[in-house]
Amino acid sequence: MQEEICNPKPRLGISACLLGEKVRYDGGDKRDCFLTETFGRHVEWVPVCPEVEIGMGIPREAVRLVGDPRNRE
């Protein structure tokens, strides 16, 4: 409860690579200066990388979605 009073910034989930974490398939990142330096002053980021969280390594083969999402067959 005390932490909420001291830190009124909203918590937002964000792709970890956008914050500069080297978690992309090629071992790189996609750091976004606006997000980290400007917008980041107003929020508390909760970095997430779903691929890493399910155990995929870094580097790894690129994940590619195929098919038509409207066709469930």
PyMOL Python script that loads the backbone (N, CA, C, O; Angstrom):
from pymol import cmd

cmd.read_pdbstr("""\
ATOM      1  N   MET A   1       0.821  -1.192   0.000  1.00  0.00           N
ATOM      2  CA  MET A   1       0.000   0.000   0.000  1.00  0.00           C
ATOM      3  C   MET A   1       0.867   1.259   0.000  1.00  0.00           C
ATOM      4  O   MET A   1       0.601   2.190  -0.760  1.00  0.00           O
ATOM      5  N   GLN A   2       1.901   1.296   0.845  1.00  0.00           N
ATOM      6  CA  GLN A   2       2.787   2.446   0.910  1.00  0.00           C
ATOM      7  C   GLN A   2       3.450   2.711  -0.437  1.00  0.00           C
ATOM      8  O   GLN A   2       3.619   3.868  -0.824  1.00  0.00           O
ATOM      9  N   GLU A   3       3.834   1.639  -1.166  1.00  0.00           N
ATOM     10  CA  GLU A   3       4.495   1.790  -2.462  1.00  0.00           C
ATOM     11  C   GLU A   3       3.590   2.522  -3.456  1.00  0.00           C
ATOM     12  O   GLU A   3       4.077   3.325  -4.252  1.00  0.00           O
ATOM     13  N   GLU A   4       2.284   2.257  -3.420  1.00  0.00           N
ATOM     14  CA  GLU A   4       1.353   2.918  -4.326  1.00  0.00           C
ATOM     15  C   GLU A   4       1.306   4.426  -4.077  1.00  0.00           C
ATOM     16  O   GLU A   4       1.176   5.203  -5.023  1.00  0.00           O
ATOM     17  N   ILE A   5       1.408   4.839  -2.832  1.00  0.00           N
ATOM     18  CA  ILE A   5       1.369   6.258  -2.493  1.00  0.00           C
ATOM     19  C   ILE A   5       2.640   6.955  -2.964  1.00  0.00           C
ATOM     20  O   ILE A   5       2.583   8.077  -3.468  1.00  0.00           O
ATOM     21  N   CYS A   6       3.790   6.296  -2.803  1.00  0.00           N
ATOM     22  CA  CYS A   6       5.071   6.889  -3.188  1.00  0.00           C
ATOM     23  C   CYS A   6       5.299   6.875  -4.692  1.00  0.00           C
ATOM     24  O   CYS A   6       6.037   7.715  -5.207  1.00  0.00           O
ATOM     25  N   ASN A   7       4.694   5.957  -5.391  1.00  0.00           N
ATOM     26  CA  ASN A   7       4.928   5.817  -6.818  1.00  0.00           C
ATOM     27  C   ASN A   7       3.585   5.847  -7.562  1.00  0.00           C
ATOM     28  O   ASN A   7       3.021   4.794  -7.857  1.00  0.00           O
ATOM     29  N   PRO A   8       3.071   7.044  -7.867  1.00  0.00           N
ATOM     30  CA  PRO A   8       1.763   7.132  -8.509  1.00  0.00           C
ATOM     31  C   PRO A   8       1.780   6.834 -10.009  1.00  0.00           C
ATOM     32  O   PRO A   8       0.740   6.920 -10.662  1.00  0.00           O
ATOM     33  N   LYS A   9       2.943   6.487 -10.566  1.00  0.00           N
ATOM     34  CA  LYS A   9       3.021   6.216 -12.006  1.00  0.00           C
ATOM     35  C   LYS A   9       2.262   4.940 -12.347  1.00  0.00           C
ATOM     36  O   LYS A   9       2.350   3.949 -11.623  1.00  0.00           O
ATOM     37  N   PRO A  10       1.519   4.963 -13.446  1.00  0.00           N
ATOM     38  CA  PRO A  10       0.851   3.727 -13.873  1.00  0.00           C
ATOM     39  C   PRO A  10       1.871   2.711 -14.374  1.00  0.00           C
ATOM     40  O   PRO A  10       2.893   3.082 -14.951  1.00  0.00           O
ATOM     41  N   ARG A  11       1.591   1.438 -14.155  1.00  0.00           N
ATOM     42  CA  ARG A  11       2.455   0.354 -14.631  1.00  0.00           C
ATOM     43  C   ARG A  11       1.937  -0.100 -15.984  1.00  0.00           C
ATOM     44  O   ARG A  11       0.751  -0.392 -16.144  1.00  0.00           O
ATOM     45  N   LEU A  12       2.847  -0.156 -16.965  1.00  0.00           N
ATOM     46  CA  LEU A  12       2.474  -0.565 -18.317  1.00  0.00           C
ATOM     47  C   LEU A  12       3.371  -1.685 -18.795  1.00  0.00           C
ATOM     48  O   LEU A  12       4.592  -1.616 -18.653  1.00  0.00           O
ATOM     49  N   GLY A  13       2.768  -2.722 -19.364  1.00  0.00           N
ATOM     50  CA  GLY A  13       3.539  -3.787 -19.984  1.00  0.00           C
ATOM     51  C   GLY A  13       4.093  -3.303 -21.313  1.00  0.00           C
ATOM     52  O   GLY A  13       3.436  -2.563 -22.045  1.00  0.00           O
ATOM     53  N   ILE A  14       5.323  -3.734 -21.613  1.00  0.00           N
ATOM     54  CA  ILE A  14       5.977  -3.314 -22.851  1.00  0.00           C
ATOM     55  C   ILE A  14       6.934  -4.409 -23.289  1.00  0.00           C
ATOM     56  O   ILE A  14       7.503  -5.120 -22.461  1.00  0.00           O
ATOM     57  N   SER A  15       7.103  -4.535 -24.579  1.00  0.00           N
ATOM     58  CA  SER A  15       8.074  -5.479 -25.108  1.00  0.00           C
ATOM     59  C   SER A  15       9.467  -5.082 -24.625  1.00  0.00           C
ATOM     60  O   SER A  15       9.897  -3.945 -24.818  1.00  0.00           O
ATOM     61  N   ALA A  16      10.159  -6.011 -24.005  1.00  0.00           N
ATOM     62  CA  ALA A  16      11.467  -5.735 -23.407  1.00  0.00           C
ATOM     63  C   ALA A  16      12.465  -5.184 -24.415  1.00  0.00           C
ATOM     64  O   ALA A  16      13.314  -4.370 -24.052  1.00  0.00           O
ATOM     65  N   CYS A  17      12.383  -5.607 -25.665  1.00  0.00           N
ATOM     66  CA  CYS A  17      13.341  -5.129 -26.664  1.00  0.00           C
ATOM     67  C   CYS A  17      13.185  -3.642 -26.936  1.00  0.00           C
ATOM     68  O   CYS A  17      14.148  -2.990 -27.338  1.00  0.00           O
ATOM     69  N   LEU A  18      11.986  -3.085 -26.723  1.00  0.00           N
ATOM     70  CA  LEU A  18      11.780  -1.655 -26.936  1.00  0.00           C
ATOM     71  C   LEU A  18      12.454  -0.816 -25.858  1.00  0.00           C
ATOM     72  O   LEU A  18      12.684   0.378 -26.049  1.00  0.00           O
ATOM     73  N   LEU A  19      12.773  -1.442 -24.725  1.00  0.00           N
ATOM     74  CA  LEU A  19      13.482  -0.748 -23.653  1.00  0.00           C
ATOM     75  C   LEU A  19      14.985  -0.924 -23.765  1.00  0.00           C
ATOM     76  O   LEU A  19      15.735  -0.413 -22.933  1.00  0.00           O
ATOM     77  N   GLY A  20      15.430  -1.644 -24.787  1.00  0.00           N
ATOM     78  CA  GLY A  20      16.861  -1.820 -25.007  1.00  0.00           C
ATOM     79  C   GLY A  20      17.414  -3.149 -24.536  1.00  0.00           C
ATOM     80  O   GLY A  20      18.622  -3.370 -24.618  1.00  0.00           O
ATOM     81  N   GLU A  21      16.563  -4.042 -24.043  1.00  0.00           N
ATOM     82  CA  GLU A  21      17.046  -5.364 -23.643  1.00  0.00           C
ATOM     83  C   GLU A  21      17.323  -6.183 -24.896  1.00  0.00           C
ATOM     84  O   GLU A  21      16.514  -6.197 -25.824  1.00  0.00           O
ATOM     85  N   LYS A  22      18.434  -6.848 -24.924  1.00  0.00           N
ATOM     86  CA  LYS A  22      18.864  -7.609 -26.103  1.00  0.00           C
ATOM     87  C   LYS A  22      18.228  -8.996 -26.088  1.00  0.00           C
ATOM     88  O   LYS A  22      18.886  -9.998 -25.806  1.00  0.00           O
ATOM     89  N   VAL A  23      16.937  -9.027 -26.398  1.00  0.00           N
ATOM     90  CA  VAL A  23      16.163 -10.271 -26.352  1.00  0.00           C
ATOM     91  C   VAL A  23      15.571 -10.658 -27.701  1.00  0.00           C
ATOM     92  O   VAL A  23      14.848 -11.651 -27.787  1.00  0.00           O
ATOM     93  N   ARG A  24      15.857  -9.905 -28.746  1.00  0.00           N
ATOM     94  CA  ARG A  24      15.301 -10.236 -30.057  1.00  0.00           C
ATOM     95  C   ARG A  24      15.935 -11.508 -30.616  1.00  0.00           C
ATOM     96  O   ARG A  24      16.973 -11.961 -30.135  1.00  0.00           O
ATOM     97  N   TYR A  25      15.307 -12.065 -31.621  1.00  0.00           N
ATOM     98  CA  TYR A  25      15.774 -13.310 -32.222  1.00  0.00           C
ATOM     99  C   TYR A  25      17.229 -13.239 -32.657  1.00  0.00           C
ATOM    100  O   TYR A  25      17.933 -14.249 -32.621  1.00  0.00           O
ATOM    101  N   ASP A  26      17.692 -12.061 -33.068  1.00  0.00           N
ATOM    102  CA  ASP A  26      19.066 -11.912 -33.557  1.00  0.00           C
ATOM    103  C   ASP A  26      20.033 -11.449 -32.460  1.00  0.00           C
ATOM    104  O   ASP A  26      21.189 -11.128 -32.736  1.00  0.00           O
ATOM    105  N   GLY A  27      19.549 -11.418 -31.223  1.00  0.00           N
ATOM    106  CA  GLY A  27      20.381 -10.991 -30.104  1.00  0.00           C
ATOM    107  C   GLY A  27      20.437  -9.483 -29.941  1.00  0.00           C
ATOM    108  O   GLY A  27      21.189  -8.979 -29.107  1.00  0.00           O
ATOM    109  N   GLY A  28      19.659  -8.765 -30.719  1.00  0.00           N
ATOM    110  CA  GLY A  28      19.664  -7.305 -30.655  1.00  0.00           C
ATOM    111  C   GLY A  28      18.469  -6.756 -29.897  1.00  0.00           C
ATOM    112  O   GLY A  28      17.761  -7.483 -29.201  1.00  0.00           O
ATOM    113  N   ASP A  29      18.264  -5.469 -30.048  1.00  0.00           N
ATOM    114  CA  ASP A  29      17.128  -4.803 -29.421  1.00  0.00           C
ATOM    115  C   ASP A  29      16.520  -3.829 -30.415  1.00  0.00           C
ATOM    116  O   ASP A  29      17.045  -3.644 -31.513  1.00  0.00           O
ATOM    117  N   LYS A  30      15.445  -3.225 -30.041  1.00  0.00           N
ATOM    118  CA  LYS A  30      14.785  -2.189 -30.845  1.00  0.00           C
ATOM    119  C   LYS A  30      14.474  -1.008 -29.939  1.00  0.00           C
ATOM    120  O   LYS A  30      13.352  -0.500 -29.932  1.00  0.00           O
ATOM    121  N   ARG A  31      15.482  -0.569 -29.164  1.00  0.00           N
ATOM    122  CA  ARG A  31      15.299   0.502 -28.191  1.00  0.00           C
ATOM    123  C   ARG A  31      14.668   1.721 -28.859  1.00  0.00           C
ATOM    124  O   ARG A  31      15.090   2.161 -29.928  1.00  0.00           O
ATOM    125  N   ASP A  32      13.646   2.251 -28.192  1.00  0.00           N
ATOM    126  CA  ASP A  32      12.933   3.414 -28.688  1.00  0.00           C
ATOM    127  C   ASP A  32      13.189   4.567 -27.719  1.00  0.00           C
ATOM    128  O   ASP A  32      12.716   4.539 -26.583  1.00  0.00           O
ATOM    129  N   CYS A  33      13.928   5.572 -28.160  1.00  0.00           N
ATOM    130  CA  CYS A  33      14.308   6.692 -27.299  1.00  0.00           C
ATOM    131  C   CYS A  33      13.105   7.458 -26.754  1.00  0.00           C
ATOM    132  O   CYS A  33      13.132   7.915 -25.611  1.00  0.00           O
ATOM    133  N   PHE A  34      12.061   7.602 -27.547  1.00  0.00           N
ATOM    134  CA  PHE A  34      10.874   8.296 -27.045  1.00  0.00           C
ATOM    135  C   PHE A  34      10.286   7.534 -25.865  1.00  0.00           C
ATOM    136  O   PHE A  34       9.924   8.130 -24.851  1.00  0.00           O
ATOM    137  N   LEU A  35      10.192   6.212 -26.004  1.00  0.00           N
ATOM    138  CA  LEU A  35       9.614   5.424 -24.922  1.00  0.00           C
ATOM    139  C   LEU A  35      10.484   5.451 -23.672  1.00  0.00           C
ATOM    140  O   LEU A  35       9.977   5.604 -22.560  1.00  0.00           O
ATOM    141  N   THR A  36      11.793   5.303 -23.852  1.00  0.00           N
ATOM    142  CA  THR A  36      12.668   5.204 -22.682  1.00  0.00           C
ATOM    143  C   THR A  36      12.944   6.550 -22.027  1.00  0.00           C
ATOM    144  O   THR A  36      12.981   6.637 -20.799  1.00  0.00           O
ATOM    145  N   GLU A  37      13.137   7.592 -22.810  1.00  0.00           N
ATOM    146  CA  GLU A  37      13.576   8.869 -22.245  1.00  0.00           C
ATOM    147  C   GLU A  37      12.450   9.876 -22.013  1.00  0.00           C
ATOM    148  O   GLU A  37      12.516  10.668 -21.073  1.00  0.00           O
ATOM    149  N   THR A  38      11.431   9.856 -22.846  1.00  0.00           N
ATOM    150  CA  THR A  38      10.360  10.852 -22.712  1.00  0.00           C
ATOM    151  C   THR A  38       9.158  10.260 -21.987  1.00  0.00           C
ATOM    152  O   THR A  38       8.816  10.691 -20.886  1.00  0.00           O
ATOM    153  N   PHE A  39       8.532   9.292 -22.595  1.00  0.00           N
ATOM    154  CA  PHE A  39       7.331   8.695 -22.011  1.00  0.00           C
ATOM    155  C   PHE A  39       7.665   7.941 -20.727  1.00  0.00           C
ATOM    156  O   PHE A  39       6.854   7.884 -19.802  1.00  0.00           O
ATOM    157  N   GLY A  40       8.849   7.371 -20.680  1.00  0.00           N
ATOM    158  CA  GLY A  40       9.263   6.578 -19.527  1.00  0.00           C
ATOM    159  C   GLY A  40       9.310   7.346 -18.222  1.00  0.00           C
ATOM    160  O   GLY A  40       9.256   6.735 -17.155  1.00  0.00           O
ATOM    161  N   ARG A  41       9.407   8.650 -18.274  1.00  0.00           N
ATOM    162  CA  ARG A  41       9.403   9.459 -17.048  1.00  0.00           C
ATOM    163  C   ARG A  41       8.034   9.463 -16.373  1.00  0.00           C
ATOM    164  O   ARG A  41       7.920   9.814 -15.198  1.00  0.00           O
ATOM    165  N   HIS A  42       7.005   9.076 -17.106  1.00  0.00           N
ATOM    166  CA  HIS A  42       5.641   9.172 -16.600  1.00  0.00           C
ATOM    167  C   HIS A  42       5.008   7.825 -16.264  1.00  0.00           C
ATOM    168  O   HIS A  42       3.887   7.777 -15.758  1.00  0.00           O
ATOM    169  N   VAL A  43       5.710   6.739 -16.538  1.00  0.00           N
ATOM    170  CA  VAL A  43       5.153   5.403 -16.288  1.00  0.00           C
ATOM    171  C   VAL A  43       6.207   4.509 -15.654  1.00  0.00           C
ATOM    172  O   VAL A  43       7.401   4.809 -15.688  1.00  0.00           O
ATOM    173  N   GLU A  44       5.749   3.418 -15.080  1.00  0.00           N
ATOM    174  CA  GLU A  44       6.647   2.354 -14.618  1.00  0.00           C
ATOM    175  C   GLU A  44       6.505   1.209 -15.615  1.00  0.00           C
ATOM    176  O   GLU A  44       5.442   0.596 -15.715  1.00  0.00           O
ATOM    177  N   TRP A  45       7.569   0.923 -16.347  1.00  0.00           N
ATOM    178  CA  TRP A  45       7.521  -0.140 -17.353  1.00  0.00           C
ATOM    179  C   TRP A  45       7.585  -1.519 -16.701  1.00  0.00           C
ATOM    180  O   TRP A  45       8.289  -1.724 -15.712  1.00  0.00           O
ATOM    181  N   VAL A  46       6.843  -2.444 -17.268  1.00  0.00           N
ATOM    182  CA  VAL A  46       6.917  -3.856 -16.898  1.00  0.00           C
ATOM    183  C   VAL A  46       7.366  -4.582 -18.164  1.00  0.00           C
ATOM    184  O   VAL A  46       6.536  -4.947 -18.997  1.00  0.00           O
ATOM    185  N   PRO A  47       8.697  -4.797 -18.316  1.00  0.00           N
ATOM    186  CA  PRO A  47       9.198  -5.402 -19.552  1.00  0.00           C
ATOM    187  C   PRO A  47       8.838  -6.884 -19.654  1.00  0.00           C
ATOM    188  O   PRO A  47       8.923  -7.633 -18.680  1.00  0.00           O
ATOM    189  N   VAL A  48       8.432  -7.283 -20.862  1.00  0.00           N
ATOM    190  CA  VAL A  48       8.024  -8.659 -21.125  1.00  0.00           C
ATOM    191  C   VAL A  48       8.585  -9.098 -22.469  1.00  0.00           C
ATOM    192  O   VAL A  48       8.567  -8.332 -23.433  1.00  0.00           O
ATOM    193  N   CYS A  49       9.081 -10.316 -22.535  1.00  0.00           N
ATOM    194  CA  CYS A  49       9.450 -10.930 -23.806  1.00  0.00           C
ATOM    195  C   CYS A  49       8.853 -12.339 -23.798  1.00  0.00           C
ATOM    196  O   CYS A  49       9.424 -13.249 -23.196  1.00  0.00           O
ATOM    197  N   PRO A  50       7.713 -12.524 -24.459  1.00  0.00           N
ATOM    198  CA  PRO A  50       7.050 -13.833 -24.432  1.00  0.00           C
ATOM    199  C   PRO A  50       7.933 -14.972 -24.930  1.00  0.00           C
ATOM    200  O   PRO A  50       7.884 -16.074 -24.384  1.00  0.00           O
ATOM    201  N   GLU A  51       8.741 -14.720 -25.965  1.00  0.00           N
ATOM    202  CA  GLU A  51       9.582 -15.785 -26.506  1.00  0.00           C
ATOM    203  C   GLU A  51      10.602 -16.257 -25.476  1.00  0.00           C
ATOM    204  O   GLU A  51      10.820 -17.459 -25.323  1.00  0.00           O
ATOM    205  N   VAL A  52      11.215 -15.332 -24.783  1.00  0.00           N
ATOM    206  CA  VAL A  52      12.189 -15.701 -23.748  1.00  0.00           C
ATOM    207  C   VAL A  52      11.476 -16.373 -22.582  1.00  0.00           C
ATOM    208  O   VAL A  52      11.991 -17.333 -22.010  1.00  0.00           O
ATOM    209  N   GLU A  53      10.311 -15.881 -22.232  1.00  0.00           N
ATOM    210  CA  GLU A  53       9.586 -16.442 -21.093  1.00  0.00           C
ATOM    211  C   GLU A  53       9.115 -17.870 -21.324  1.00  0.00           C
ATOM    212  O   GLU A  53       8.901 -18.605 -20.360  1.00  0.00           O
ATOM    213  N   ILE A  54       8.946 -18.285 -22.585  1.00  0.00           N
ATOM    214  CA  ILE A  54       8.579 -19.689 -22.833  1.00  0.00           C
ATOM    215  C   ILE A  54       9.809 -20.555 -23.067  1.00  0.00           C
ATOM    216  O   ILE A  54       9.693 -21.735 -23.397  1.00  0.00           O
ATOM    217  N   GLY A  55      10.997 -19.960 -22.894  1.00  0.00           N
ATOM    218  CA  GLY A  55      12.219 -20.748 -22.960  1.00  0.00           C
ATOM    219  C   GLY A  55      12.979 -20.704 -24.266  1.00  0.00           C
ATOM    220  O   GLY A  55      13.957 -21.433 -24.430  1.00  0.00           O
ATOM    221  N   MET A  56      12.558 -19.870 -25.200  1.00  0.00           N
ATOM    222  CA  MET A  56      13.309 -19.762 -26.452  1.00  0.00           C
ATOM    223  C   MET A  56      14.614 -19.022 -26.181  1.00  0.00           C
ATOM    224  O   MET A  56      14.633 -18.069 -25.403  1.00  0.00           O
ATOM    225  N   GLY A  57      15.667 -19.436 -26.794  1.00  0.00           N
ATOM    226  CA  GLY A  57      16.979 -18.855 -26.551  1.00  0.00           C
ATOM    227  C   GLY A  57      17.215 -17.560 -27.318  1.00  0.00           C
ATOM    228  O   GLY A  57      16.397 -17.122 -28.127  1.00  0.00           O
ATOM    229  N   ILE A  58      18.360 -16.976 -27.030  1.00  0.00           N
ATOM    230  CA  ILE A  58      18.828 -15.766 -27.720  1.00  0.00           C
ATOM    231  C   ILE A  58      20.260 -16.048 -28.138  1.00  0.00           C
ATOM    232  O   ILE A  58      21.085 -16.343 -27.273  1.00  0.00           O
ATOM    233  N   PRO A  59      20.593 -15.975 -29.400  1.00  0.00           N
ATOM    234  CA  PRO A  59      19.695 -15.762 -30.545  1.00  0.00           C
ATOM    235  C   PRO A  59      18.868 -17.016 -30.821  1.00  0.00           C
ATOM    236  O   PRO A  59      19.118 -18.076 -30.249  1.00  0.00           O
ATOM    237  N   ARG A  60      17.895 -16.881 -31.693  1.00  0.00           N
ATOM    238  CA  ARG A  60      16.998 -17.983 -32.062  1.00  0.00           C
ATOM    239  C   ARG A  60      16.511 -17.751 -33.481  1.00  0.00           C
ATOM    240  O   ARG A  60      16.688 -16.670 -34.041  1.00  0.00           O
ATOM    241  N   GLU A  61      15.907 -18.759 -34.047  1.00  0.00           N
ATOM    242  CA  GLU A  61      15.308 -18.585 -35.371  1.00  0.00           C
ATOM    243  C   GLU A  61      14.128 -17.626 -35.244  1.00  0.00           C
ATOM    244  O   GLU A  61      13.435 -17.612 -34.226  1.00  0.00           O
ATOM    245  N   ALA A  62      13.909 -16.833 -36.275  1.00  0.00           N
ATOM    246  CA  ALA A  62      12.788 -15.897 -36.264  1.00  0.00           C
ATOM    247  C   ALA A  62      11.470 -16.666 -36.245  1.00  0.00           C
ATOM    248  O   ALA A  62      11.341 -17.698 -36.903  1.00  0.00           O
ATOM    249  N   VAL A  63      10.504 -16.168 -35.498  1.00  0.00           N
ATOM    250  CA  VAL A  63       9.164 -16.746 -35.449  1.00  0.00           C
ATOM    251  C   VAL A  63       8.342 -16.057 -36.528  1.00  0.00           C
ATOM    252  O   VAL A  63       8.327 -14.830 -36.625  1.00  0.00           O
ATOM    253  N   ARG A  64       7.665 -16.853 -37.329  1.00  0.00           N
ATOM    254  CA  ARG A  64       6.867 -16.304 -38.415  1.00  0.00           C
ATOM    255  C   ARG A  64       5.479 -16.906 -38.364  1.00  0.00           C
ATOM    256  O   ARG A  64       5.334 -18.128 -38.375  1.00  0.00           O
ATOM    257  N   LEU A  65       4.455 -16.064 -38.310  1.00  0.00           N
ATOM    258  CA  LEU A  65       3.077 -16.539 -38.312  1.00  0.00           C
ATOM    259  C   LEU A  65       2.632 -16.736 -39.747  1.00  0.00           C
ATOM    260  O   LEU A  65       2.861 -15.873 -40.594  1.00  0.00           O
ATOM    261  N   VAL A  66       1.998 -17.862 -40.026  1.00  0.00           N
ATOM    262  CA  VAL A  66       1.512 -18.144 -41.371  1.00  0.00           C
ATOM    263  C   VAL A  66       0.042 -18.530 -41.309  1.00  0.00           C
ATOM    264  O   VAL A  66      -0.465 -18.939 -40.264  1.00  0.00           O
ATOM    265  N   GLY A  67      -0.625 -18.394 -42.433  1.00  0.00           N
ATOM    266  CA  GLY A  67      -2.023 -18.792 -42.512  1.00  0.00           C
ATOM    267  C   GLY A  67      -2.959 -17.605 -42.345  1.00  0.00           C
ATOM    268  O   GLY A  67      -2.539 -16.477 -42.085  1.00  0.00           O
ATOM    269  N   ASP A  68      -4.221 -17.896 -42.501  1.00  0.00           N
ATOM    270  CA  ASP A  68      -5.272 -16.892 -42.402  1.00  0.00           C
ATOM    271  C   ASP A  68      -5.952 -17.048 -41.050  1.00  0.00           C
ATOM    272  O   ASP A  68      -6.563 -18.086 -40.799  1.00  0.00           O
ATOM    273  N   PRO A  69      -5.867 -16.053 -40.169  1.00  0.00           N
ATOM    274  CA  PRO A  69      -6.472 -16.188 -38.840  1.00  0.00           C
ATOM    275  C   PRO A  69      -7.988 -16.339 -38.871  1.00  0.00           C
ATOM    276  O   PRO A  69      -8.587 -16.756 -37.880  1.00  0.00           O
ATOM    277  N   ARG A  70      -8.614 -16.006 -39.997  1.00  0.00           N
ATOM    278  CA  ARG A  70     -10.069 -16.163 -40.100  1.00  0.00           C
ATOM    279  C   ARG A  70     -10.448 -17.588 -40.458  1.00  0.00           C
ATOM    280  O   ARG A  70     -11.607 -17.976 -40.312  1.00  0.00           O
ATOM    281  N   ASN A  71      -9.485 -18.370 -40.925  1.00  0.00           N
ATOM    282  CA  ASN A  71      -9.748 -19.754 -41.308  1.00  0.00           C
ATOM    283  C   ASN A  71      -9.194 -20.669 -40.230  1.00  0.00           C
ATOM    284  O   ASN A  71      -7.977 -20.787 -40.085  1.00  0.00           O
ATOM    285  N   ARG A  72     -10.063 -21.313 -39.477  1.00  0.00           N
ATOM    286  CA  ARG A  72      -9.647 -22.139 -38.339  1.00  0.00           C
ATOM    287  C   ARG A  72      -9.375 -23.590 -38.714  1.00  0.00           C
ATOM    288  O   ARG A  72      -9.154 -24.415 -37.827  1.00  0.00           O
ATOM    289  N   GLU A  73      -9.384 -23.915 -39.961  1.00  0.00           N
ATOM    290  CA  GLU A  73      -9.155 -25.313 -40.377  1.00  0.00           C
ATOM    291  C   GLU A  73      -7.704 -25.643 -40.438  1.00  0.00           C
ATOM    292  O   GLU A  73      -7.340 -26.771 -40.769  1.00  0.00           O
TER     293      GLU A  73
END
""", "prot")
cmd.dss("prot")
cmd.show_as("cartoon", "prot")
cmd.util.cbc("prot")
cmd.orient("prot")
